[in-house]
Structure formats: C-alpha cells, structure tokens
C-alpha cells in the first residue's frame, strides 16, 4: 500500500479538532486511507441505503449508536446529520470524535460551513502525487507515460487498462454526480460539453464560444462547469490581478485534475499519440500544475496559484504564492533547455522585482539544475519547498 502524504497532517490536526473531514474525487483513495489510519474507528457508509435511511429518519438514534470514533463515508448524502453532530461535539469536547468523508465538494463544504464551522479540519485528497508514486518506484520514467496513465490509485493496484478505467469512471461517477446535483437529463449533450472542455485545457475560458459549440446557454455552461469543479473533475486557474504595472487578462484557464482522464476524453490512446498531439504542451502543463496543487493539499500548505498574462500576450504559466513573494514557473514539454525559455520569467521578474522570489523552469527532460538565476527542474522533480 502506498503511504499518503496527507496522513501526517491529518494525524496532527485531529488532536485539536473534534471533526476531521476529507473530500476529493471518487476513487482517489479516501476510504482506503481512512480505514488504514483509523483501524479502531467504526466505518459507516451512507451510500448504503439502510444506513442512510436510519440516519435520515432517526438521527438521534443513529448517533446514539455511532457516537464517537466513527468514520461516516459519503456523509453529504445526509446533510441533516451535520447539525446533530455539531451538538454532540460541542457537548463532548472530544477531539477526533468524528471522521467525515465525501466526494462532492459543493455539498460537503456547504454543510460544513452551515453547521460545523470552527469545529472541523478540512482536507482534500487528490490522486497520487509524484512523491507518493516514487516512494514505491511506481513513477513512470517518461512524462508521456505519466500523462497517459494518470494518477488514480486503482491503476497502480491492479492491471486495469487505462481506457477501460476512464470510460467506466465517466459512466459511473461523473454522470451520477451530475444527475444527483443538477438532474441533467441530456447526458449525451453533457458528454459533448465534457469533451469540449478537454479540448480547452491550458486555455483561457471563453464562455460564449463554449456555449455556442456545445449548443447550450451561458448559464448552463456556468452550471455545468461548477459540477465539474465540485466533482473534482476540472478546475479553473485564476489570472493574477496584482497589477505588476501591466494590463492583465481577467479570464481563468481551465485544467483537469487528472491527465489520464483528459487524455481519454481527447481520444489519445498511446504515448506516441501524446508526443504527436497538438495537445502535448497543454497536457504537460496540466500535469505539472496538478503536481503543485496536489503537494499543496497533501501537505496542507495553503499556497495560492495563478497564471500571469498581460494584454501584449506575455505570459508565465504559474505563480505560487508565499506570504510576501511568489515563485514564478514556466512549464515547457521540450527536453532541450534553450535561452528563450527563460524570457517570460525574466520579464516578470523585472516588473515584479522584490515580489518575485524564485524563477523556475520545469521542462520535459530528466536532469535538474541549480543555476545562478534560475531553478531548472526535471518534470519528475516538481516541489513546493518554501
């Protein structure tokens, strides 16, 4: 079993919070992690109709039976339970009394903010990060293999063909979450929308164009994008707004949480196809930004992420916030380090001056270098180490 980095910070904060909540995509390993970490806790899945009915009809009786040292999985299925949990933990003052888990970010966060604010430590578990895979020598040696396979734990647990896994993932999870939250009836149209989103990774979102291509309204585009975000399928990377003496763009960029999934949606079925694809650069960029985001969540670091682009088309792929400054990161799939790759970093450093900490180039090669003015990192050596 691959040890998850997030386990350490969960153990630390459960000593000072009565409730721990863990959210993340379906199949990211939440249940496996919690069962392995808390062997002395009882496990109750609220996906189970009998458990769910008991909790809905008799919450007091349900929590009398499961009153402490219990894991409630898919807890967003019974939102009324949160108020009763609040009353219990306020009275008992027991730390680590309840462990909650759920796959729908929107539903879980809404219930927590309404009932458990100040009483819960919230964590996000994404599919494996590079460090976790490297710990068991499972990280592919070539980035095309990494992009193609993706990082969902099941793909590293048993020999599942990637195409079959992602086809079933969409069928079983994405469409079910969609129907539960929005009751969308035209699944065919949503599939088209999902593939159109995949074709826009690394691009600034134009809602009007996306709506026109998908044959839906702009409000529907916004609603469906929110579902992709709440189900941990896709996310938007916001532009940096803190001036830096330039007019800046205001539209977010779209990325997917897993490159294996987006490769499947793009119809890419081999590593050779990635190398020949028009999406190679965008997929590589998506993979690297995902790694930053995973490390941020898995180590509970609280950094914020942006991209920078001015009205003249100058751009830096990623800004990583610190309390006082930013690491700026250029991401290129090439395996050859050329001087022009540093142009965007140098431009932004000259504009931002002391607000810029390190200039980092992440590229598709295998050797990392510490240069006098830059950090040059191989794709498998991405790290947040403020």
BANU-998037 format. One line per 3 residues: number of its first residue (from 1); their letters; for each residue x, y, z of C-alpha. Coordinates in steps of 0.2 Angstrom, whole numbers, padded with zeros to 4 digits. Layout:
N
NUM	a	X:Y:Z ~ ...
//
This chain:
386
1	xxx	0000:0000:0000 ~ 0007:0017:-0005 ~ 0008:0029:0010
4	xxx	-0002:0045:0008 ~ 0007:0061:0012 ~ -0009:0069:0019
7	xxx	-0009:0056:0033 ~ 0004:0066:0043 ~ -0006:0082:0044
10	xxx	-0022:0073:0047 ~ -0015:0065:0062 ~ -0008:0082:0069
13	xxx	-0025:0091:0067 ~ -0036:0078:0074 ~ -0028:0081:0091
16	xxx	-0035:0099:0091 ~ -0052:0097:0081 ~ -0067:0086:0086
19	xxx	-0071:0083:0067 ~ -0060:0079:0053 ~ -0067:0080:0035
22	xxx	-0059:0073:0020 ~ -0065:0076:0002 ~ -0058:0073:-0015
25	xxx	-0063:0064:-0031 ~ -0071:0047:-0032 ~ -0058:0034:-0032
28	xxx	-0044:0045:-0025 ~ -0041:0033:-0011 ~ -0051:0042:0003
31	xxx	-0059:0026:0010 ~ -0043:0016:0009 ~ -0034:0030:0018
34	xxx	-0046:0032:0032 ~ -0048:0014:0036 ~ -0029:0011:0036
37	xxx	-0026:0026:0048 ~ -0041:0023:0060 ~ -0042:0005:0062
40	xxx	-0050:0007:0079 ~ -0064:0018:0072 ~ -0080:0010:0065
43	xxx	-0084:0013:0047 ~ -0101:0018:0041 ~ -0105:0021:0023
46	xxx	-0120:0032:0020 ~ -0121:0026:0002 ~ -0128:0011:0010
49	xxx	-0147:0013:0009 ~ -0151:0005:0026 ~ -0138:0016:0035
52	xxx	-0144:0032:0025 ~ -0162:0028:0029 ~ -0158:0026:0048
55	xxx	-0148:0042:0049 ~ -0162:0052:0040 ~ -0177:0045:0050
58	xxx	-0169:0044:0067 ~ -0153:0055:0068 ~ -0153:0054:0087
61	xxx	-0154:0035:0087 ~ -0141:0034:0074 ~ -0129:0045:0083
64	xxx	-0133:0036:0099 ~ -0126:0020:0091 ~ -0112:0029:0082
67	xxx	-0107:0042:0095 ~ -0088:0043:0093 ~ -0073:0035:0085
70	xxx	-0083:0033:0069 ~ -0080:0036:0050 ~ -0095:0042:0041
73	xxx	-0092:0040:0022 ~ -0101:0049:0009 ~ -0109:0060:0023
76	xxx	-0115:0073:0011 ~ -0129:0061:0007 ~ -0137:0065:0024
79	xxx	-0135:0084:0026 ~ -0147:0085:0041 ~ -0134:0075:0051
82	xxx	-0122:0089:0052 ~ -0132:0099:0065 ~ -0134:0084:0076
85	xxx	-0115:0081:0075 ~ -0112:0099:0080 ~ -0122:0097:0095
88	xxx	-0113:0081:0100 ~ -0096:0088:0098 ~ -0100:0105:0107
91	xxx	-0106:0095:0122 ~ -0092:0081:0122 ~ -0077:0092:0119
94	xxx	-0068:0076:0112 ~ -0055:0078:0099 ~ -0056:0067:0084
97	xxx	-0073:0061:0088 ~ -0080:0060:0070 ~ -0071:0057:0054
100	xxx	-0082:0063:0039 ~ -0078:0059:0020 ~ -0087:0064:0004
103	xxx	-0084:0065:-0014 ~ -0095:0080:-0019 ~ -0085:0096:-0014
106	xxx	-0100:0108:-0015 ~ -0112:0098:-0005 ~ -0099:0094:0009
109	xxx	-0092:0111:0010 ~ -0110:0119:0011 ~ -0115:0108:0025
112	xxx	-0099:0111:0035 ~ -0100:0130:0033 ~ -0118:0129:0039
115	xxx	-0116:0118:0054 ~ -0098:0114:0058 ~ -0088:0130:0055
118	xxx	-0073:0131:0068 ~ -0076:0113:0073 ~ -0069:0104:0058
121	xxx	-0052:0102:0050 ~ -0055:0100:0031 ~ -0043:0091:0020
124	xxx	-0043:0087:0001 ~ -0036:0070:-0005 ~ -0032:0070:-0024
127	xxx	-0025:0055:-0034 ~ -0007:0050:-0031 ~ 0006:0064:-0031
130	xxx	0024:0061:-0039 ~ 0032:0059:-0022 ~ 0019:0045:-0017
133	xxx	0022:0036:-0033 ~ 0041:0037:-0031 ~ 0041:0030:-0014
136	xxx	0036:0013:-0021 ~ 0046:0015:-0038 ~ 0029:0017:-0047
139	xxx	0033:0034:-0056 ~ 0035:0031:-0075 ~ 0052:0036:-0082
142	xxx	0044:0046:-0096 ~ 0032:0060:-0094 ~ 0021:0054:-0109
145	xxx	0018:0038:-0099 ~ 0013:0048:-0084 ~ 0001:0059:-0093
148	xxx	-0007:0044:-0102 ~ -0009:0033:-0086 ~ -0014:0047:-0074
151	xxx	-0014:0045:-0055 ~ -0029:0036:-0049 ~ -0024:0023:-0036
154	xxx	-0034:0009:-0044 ~ -0022:0010:-0059 ~ -0007:0006:-0048
157	xxx	-0016:-0008:-0038 ~ -0021:-0020:-0052 ~ -0018:-0021:-0071
160	xxx	-0033:-0011:-0077 ~ -0032:-0005:-0095 ~ -0032:0014:-0094
163	xxx	-0045:0016:-0107 ~ -0057:0004:-0098 ~ -0054:0013:-0082
166	xxx	-0058:0030:-0088 ~ -0073:0025:-0098 ~ -0081:0017:-0083
169	xxx	-0075:0032:-0072 ~ -0085:0044:-0083 ~ -0100:0032:-0084
172	xxx	-0101:0028:-0066 ~ -0096:0043:-0057 ~ -0096:0059:-0067
175	xxx	-0113:0056:-0074 ~ -0120:0050:-0057 ~ -0114:0066:-0049
178	xxx	-0121:0076:-0062 ~ -0138:0068:-0061 ~ -0139:0069:-0042
181	xxx	-0134:0088:-0041 ~ -0142:0095:-0057 ~ -0154:0082:-0063
184	xxx	-0147:0084:-0081 ~ -0157:0074:-0092 ~ -0147:0075:-0108
187	xxx	-0132:0065:-0104 ~ -0127:0065:-0122 ~ -0126:0084:-0123
190	xxx	-0116:0084:-0107 ~ -0103:0071:-0114 ~ -0101:0083:-0129
193	xxx	-0098:0098:-0116 ~ -0085:0087:-0107 ~ -0075:0084:-0122
196	xxx	-0076:0102:-0127 ~ -0069:0106:-0110 ~ -0055:0094:-0113
199	xxx	-0050:0102:-0129 ~ -0048:0119:-0119 ~ -0035:0113:-0106
202	xxx	-0022:0127:-0103 ~ -0033:0140:-0112 ~ -0042:0155:-0106
205	xxx	-0061:0151:-0104 ~ -0072:0160:-0117 ~ -0090:0155:-0110
208	xxx	-0098:0162:-0125 ~ -0088:0152:-0138 ~ -0090:0136:-0127
211	xxx	-0109:0138:-0125 ~ -0110:0141:-0144 ~ -0100:0125:-0148
214	xxx	-0109:0114:-0135 ~ -0127:0121:-0141 ~ -0131:0126:-0123
217	xxx	-0134:0143:-0114 ~ -0121:0153:-0105 ~ -0130:0150:-0088
220	xxx	-0129:0131:-0092 ~ -0111:0132:-0096 ~ -0108:0140:-0079
223	xxx	-0118:0127:-0070 ~ -0110:0113:-0078 ~ -0093:0120:-0075
226	xxx	-0097:0121:-0057 ~ -0102:0102:-0057 ~ -0085:0098:-0065
229	xxx	-0077:0108:-0051 ~ -0087:0101:-0036 ~ -0084:0083:-0043
232	xxx	-0065:0086:-0044 ~ -0065:0083:-0062 ~ -0059:0100:-0068
235	xxx	-0054:0117:-0060 ~ -0050:0135:-0065 ~ -0034:0143:-0063
238	xxx	-0037:0162:-0060 ~ -0026:0175:-0068 ~ -0015:0186:-0057
241	xxx	-0023:0203:-0053 ~ -0010:0212:-0043 ~ -0005:0224:-0057
244	xxx	0014:0222:-0059 ~ 0012:0238:-0069 ~ 0003:0229:-0084
247	xxx	-0014:0227:-0090 ~ -0019:0209:-0086 ~ -0031:0197:-0093
250	xxx	-0046:0193:-0082 ~ -0052:0176:-0089 ~ -0047:0160:-0079
253	xxx	-0038:0145:-0088 ~ -0046:0128:-0087 ~ -0037:0112:-0082
256	xxx	-0042:0094:-0077 ~ -0037:0086:-0060 ~ -0031:0070:-0069
259	xxx	-0021:0070:-0086 ~ -0026:0052:-0089 ~ -0044:0057:-0089
262	xxx	-0042:0071:-0100 ~ -0031:0061:-0112 ~ -0045:0049:-0113
265	xxx	-0058:0062:-0117 ~ -0046:0069:-0131 ~ -0046:0052:-0139
268	xxx	-0027:0049:-0135 ~ -0024:0031:-0133 ~ -0005:0029:-0134
271	xxx	0011:0038:-0128 ~ 0016:0040:-0146 ~ 0000:0049:-0149
274	xxx	0004:0061:-0135 ~ 0021:0065:-0142 ~ 0012:0069:-0159
277	xxx	-0003:0078:-0152 ~ -0007:0096:-0154 ~ -0011:0095:-0135
280	xxx	0006:0089:-0129 ~ 0011:0106:-0122 ~ -0006:0108:-0114
283	xxx	-0006:0091:-0106 ~ 0012:0093:-0100 ~ 0007:0110:-0092
286	xxx	-0008:0102:-0084 ~ 0002:0088:-0077 ~ 0014:0100:-0069
289	xxx	0002:0112:-0062 ~ -0008:0097:-0055 ~ 0008:0091:-0046
292	xxx	0009:0108:-0037 ~ -0009:0108:-0032 ~ -0008:0090:-0025
295	xxx	0008:0094:-0015 ~ -0001:0110:-0008 ~ -0016:0099:-0002
298	xxx	-0007:0084:0003 ~ 0005:0094:0014 ~ -0008:0106:0020
301	xxx	0002:0121:0014 ~ -0011:0134:0010 ~ -0002:0142:-0005
304	xxx	-0012:0150:-0019 ~ -0009:0148:-0038 ~ -0012:0160:-0053
307	xxx	-0006:0162:-0070 ~ 0001:0179:-0077 ~ -0003:0186:-0094
310	xxx	-0003:0204:-0100 ~ -0013:0212:-0114 ~ 0003:0211:-0125
313	xxx	0002:0192:-0124 ~ 0017:0190:-0112 ~ 0014:0175:-0100
316	xxx	0020:0165:-0086 ~ 0012:0148:-0083 ~ 0011:0148:-0064
319	xxx	0013:0159:-0049 ~ 0015:0151:-0032 ~ 0011:0162:-0018
322	xxx	0021:0165:-0002 ~ 0017:0177:0012 ~ 0027:0190:0004
325	xxx	0033:0185:-0013 ~ 0030:0172:-0027 ~ 0039:0158:-0036
328	xxx	0036:0160:-0055 ~ 0036:0145:-0065 ~ 0037:0142:-0084
331	xxx	0032:0125:-0090 ~ 0038:0118:-0106 ~ 0037:0100:-0113
334	xxx	0053:0101:-0123 ~ 0068:0091:-0117 ~ 0080:0104:-0123
337	xxx	0084:0119:-0112 ~ 0085:0135:-0123 ~ 0088:0153:-0118
340	xxx	0072:0159:-0124 ~ 0063:0148:-0112 ~ 0068:0160:-0098
343	xxx	0061:0176:-0107 ~ 0044:0176:-0098 ~ 0052:0173:-0081
346	xxx	0065:0187:-0084 ~ 0051:0199:-0090 ~ 0040:0196:-0075
349	xxx	0055:0197:-0063 ~ 0059:0214:-0070 ~ 0041:0220:-0067
352	xxx	0038:0212:-0050 ~ 0056:0215:-0043 ~ 0056:0211:-0025
355	xxx	0039:0202:-0025 ~ 0047:0188:-0036 ~ 0056:0175:-0026
358	xxx	0062:0161:-0037 ~ 0062:0159:-0056 ~ 0058:0141:-0060
361	xxx	0058:0132:-0077 ~ 0050:0114:-0077 ~ 0054:0105:-0093
364	xxx	0052:0088:-0101 ~ 0070:0082:-0098 ~ 0077:0071:-0084
367	xxx	0091:0082:-0076 ~ 0088:0096:-0063 ~ 0100:0111:-0062
370	xxx	0103:0125:-0049 ~ 0108:0140:-0060 ~ 0113:0156:-0053
373	xxx	0097:0165:-0058 ~ 0085:0150:-0061 ~ 0080:0134:-0054
376	xxx	0078:0121:-0068 ~ 0068:0106:-0063 ~ 0065:0090:-0072
379	xxx	0046:0086:-0074 ~ 0048:0072:-0060 ~ 0056:0084:-0048
382	xxx	0042:0097:-0046 ~ 0042:0103:-0027 ~ 0035:0116:-0016
385	xx	0048:0120:-0003 ~ 0045:0137:0004
//
